[in-house]
Amino acid sequence: MEAGENTLPNTVSEIELVVRNADGLHMRPAMQFVDVANQFSSDVKVTNGATEVDGKSIMQMSMLAATCGTRLTVRAQGDDAQDVVSALKELVEERHFDEPLPD
């Protein structure tokens, strides 16, 4: 190991989430997702099928076009990977972006 090399372990945490709010991942919930992700230092990637985006970028998150029922894979890598995944799970699956569920 060379001097100055990062010696901290690089933790990876991954979870599959289901978008359940009635209007899906439109701009307001996408911004909430990005805001939560940016509270942590870990890199966050979000996958919807073949599309992978940066979970800290509102422009990229809007490209997912995730409607109600869409499954997203969230993968975080870094020192606080588990914390960011837990916070995003709470936002998406427990709080439902603070929006109504479909009837």
Secondary structure as GFF3:
##gff-version 3
##sequence-region A 1 103
A	DSSP	beta_strand	12	18	.	.	.	ID=ss1
A	DSSP	alpha_helix	27	37	.	.	.	ID=ss2
A	DSSP	beta_strand	43	48	.	.	.	ID=ss3
A	DSSP	beta_strand	51	54	.	.	.	ID=ss4
A	DSSP	alpha_helix	58	62	.	.	.	ID=ss5
A	DSSP	beta_strand	71	77	.	.	.	ID=ss6
A	DSSP	alpha_helix	81	89	.	.	.	ID=ss7
A	DSSP	pi_helix	90	94	.	.	.	ID=ss8
A	DSSP	three_ten_helix	96	98	.	.	.	ID=ss9
###
